[in-house]
């Protein structure tokens, strides 16, 4: 093919190539504006170097993926189909599709904490559906208007660049801008290599904030949500020490709840031998299978009394009534002084008692289980609980937690679901059979999904195992699910920002 300067095809292709650069430059500005939403979706850097890295990465990476989109789509079309009018229209349509997808990804990331991907498609569809159904007219108008505005801007940029191409070629600032973008790109990657080698988490925790950037790891994920013990990681020791803890803060006023049902007696036995002795005398109790409890007794009792993961376990909180019992005095507690819990006297809707001997124990409206053995080396233990027929707690095949039991009692037995939602982290086992959950004990993040349990240590190391059989699973981390679990764990802290 003859591509001399006098060839008409060559001339059009050259003009389109020049036009494409200016069209891409205009889109870089628009994409930079939209991508600022990613920068506000997570906690901000805490050091000047972290801020500097965030800014240069935002500028360079966003520009890079915009330019790559041009090279992979509009550029080859300009060579194969060099008709300016048609190319300008197709370029505007392609750019509108790409930027609309970016807007959708930014919305998903802001709400869920991860980018669009096939693995988390059900959660993304659920988010979009709930957004649409909550206000269908407003959402439809907003989304439609956004697409029309983007298309209008693309057509204006496309036509303006073509009509004023000769004048635009005389502008020299583009050369300097290109040099700045290339310099920022090289500098950001150099800083990241240094930060990764030196465990500088104020930088590495920004991995995967922007789309198509560094993949998220367990370490960066924990660092981003302030769950990584940096000193521990730097010392490279796998020790079980207390990691970051959450300061409990209610997000909404506590609803009232008036107990009308008979009191429920929750018996927490010192060991399985005492529980077996009690069951021999009360064989009518139903079995609640697959109950997960921390082997740390204080954390396990905290799950039960407060209906919260031990992420919130603190001396200050243990000295106060559970939030769900503060308005109407719904709970009494006795026998847990050795674990740091004061007695709460009275006959209440839910009475939680530590049992050290079989003597005058109730046999109706009872939930009974035994704490894990003190010499247990496991972080969590899967056991059974036993429930009276009069107590409406479902027994699905999935795992349950002690905070789920308390949540279910408040939501179902006392008919106060709003109170449970406002003050606790758990599931109503009578109605919700979603087989996933999150907990926290001894500084370790604990998540489970169906049969898979994932334990992520404060140093970023992790292991996955079968909950039913206990064997180790050699599988990749489900990062979207971990992000979702951390956000659920931090529901009552300022770290979550309501997302």
Secondary structure, DSSP 8 states (H G I E B T S, - for coil): ----TT-HHHHHHHHHHHHHHHHHHHHHHHHHHHHHHHHTSS---SSHHHHHHHHHHHHHHHHHHHHHHHHHTHHHHHHHS--HHHHHHHHHHHHHHHHHHHHHHHHHHHHHSS---STTHHHHHHHHHHHHHHSHHHHHHHHHHHHHHHHHHHHHHHHHHHHTHHHHHT--HHHHHHHHHHHHHHHHHHHHHHHHHTT-HHHHTTTTSSTTSS---HHHHHHHTT---HHHHHHT--------------SS--------S--EEEEEESSHHHHHHHHHH-TT-EEEEEEEEESSHHHHHHHHHHSS-GGG--HHHHTS--GGGTTT--EEEES-GGGT---B-S--SEEEEEESS-SS---SSEEEEE---TT---SEEEEEEEE-TTS-----SS-EEHHHHHHHIIIIIS--HHHHHHH-----TTT----EEEEEETTEEEEEETTEEEEE-TTS-EEEEETTT--B------HHHHHHHHHHHTTTSTTSTT-
